Amino acid sequence: MTEEKQLKYDIAYLKMAQEWGKLSHCKRKQVGALIVKDRMIISDGFNGTPSGFDNCCEDENGETKWEVLHAEANAILKVASSTQSCKNATLYITLSPCIQCSKLIHQSGIKRVVYAKTYRDSSGLDFLEKAGVEVKYLPYNE
């Protein structure tokens, strides 16, 4: 695929991830993720509480509850419960991954991460680059 065509796909998938993030019940941040393999979306996720829990993501002080799952973790876990594999896939995410999720991304076999906004702590990105995962920052105008 040409670089120009890849960029068009990257922007389109990021926009879709952003729409997916709007499904989150979290008030502080709504983050969306898509996992794409061979130009097919194999999983999606947004940040939120585990299945069966109250959808409220923040406590009475406005802090994120510890049990809230990040968008990329939800997307990876969805693949884990299917017949699909993340091996050599691309993760599109609206906010760059934290260090914990970066370990999941690497271990799941995802080889490329495209993100639109940078998380306050860039340790996750540093880890991914060290692990040989291609990381691409792609801010775009809505």
N, C-alpha and C positions, 0 to 999 in steps of 0.2 A: 504494500500500500504506500502511496506517495505521502510525503510529509504533510502536504497541504490537505489531502483527504483525511489523514489521521487526525489532524487538528480539528477538522469539522466534526468528526466522530467524537473526539475528546470533549469538545464543547457541548455537543448534544447530550452525551451521557452525563456530564456534570450538571446540566440543566435539569435532566430527569432526576438525578440524585437530589437536587435542591427541592424539587416538587415532592419527592418522596419524604424528605425531611419535614415537610409541613404536616405530615401525619403524626408527628411526635406530640405528646402531651406535655413535654418539658417547656417550662416558661423561660428559663435562662438562655438556652441554646437549643435550636432544632437542627439536628444534623442528619443528613441522608447519605446512603451508600448504595452503590450498585457494583456487582461483580460481573464482569463481562469476559467471556471466553469464546474465541473464534467468532467475534461480532454477534454473539448471542448473550442476552442477559440471563445468567444462571442463578442469580440471587439478588436480594435487595434487603435493606434494613434501615432502621432509624433508631435514634436513641430513645430508650424508655425502660420501663420496669419489666421484669420477667413475666411470662404468661401466668395468668391467674392472680396477679398482684394488682393492687389499686394503681390506677394510671398516674397518680400524682408523683412527679419526679423530685419535687423539692420538699424539704421539711419546713417547719414553722418559721425558721430563720432565713428561709430562701436559699439554703444550701442544697446541693444535689445529694439525694439519698445514696448511700453506699451501694445499694443493690441495683441501681440503674445501669443498664448495659449500654455500651456505646454502639453507634450505628454499624461500624465495621464488624464488631464482635457479633452483633445480631445477624448480619449478612453471612459471616463465616459459619456461624452455628447452624444457620438454615441449610447451607450446603452440606454440612456434616450429617444432617439428618435426612439427606436425599441420596440419590445415586450419582450425583455429580461430583466433580473434583475441582478444586481451585488451582490445581497445578498449571502453571504458566498463564494464569488469568490476569486481568487488570482490575484493580479496585478503583472506582471513582468515588470520591468522598468530598463533601462540602467543606470539611475542616480537617486539617492534617492530623494524623493519628498520634495518640499519646504513646508513651513508652510501653505500657502493658499491651495495648492493641497492636503495636508494631511487632511484638514477639509473635502474636497470633497470626498476623499477616505473613511474616516470614515462614513460620512453621507450616502454614496451610499450603504453601507452594505458590502464592501470588508473586508474580515477577515484576509487576509494574503498578505504581500508585500515582494517580492523578488527583490533585486536590485544588480547591479554589481559594481557601483562606488558611492562614497559618495559625495553629494553636499556640497559646502563650509559651509553651515549653517545646522546644524543637528537638528534644532528646530522641523522640520517636523517629523523626526523619533521619537524624544522625545514625541511629541503629540500623534503619532500613538500608541506607547507603553503604554502611559497613558490611551488611549482610549480602550485598550485591543486588538488591532490589532497585530497579529504576524508579526514580522519584521525579515527578514533574509538577511544578507549580504553575497553575493555569488560571489566573484571575480573569474574569470575563464580565462584561457589562450585561445586566439583565434586560 
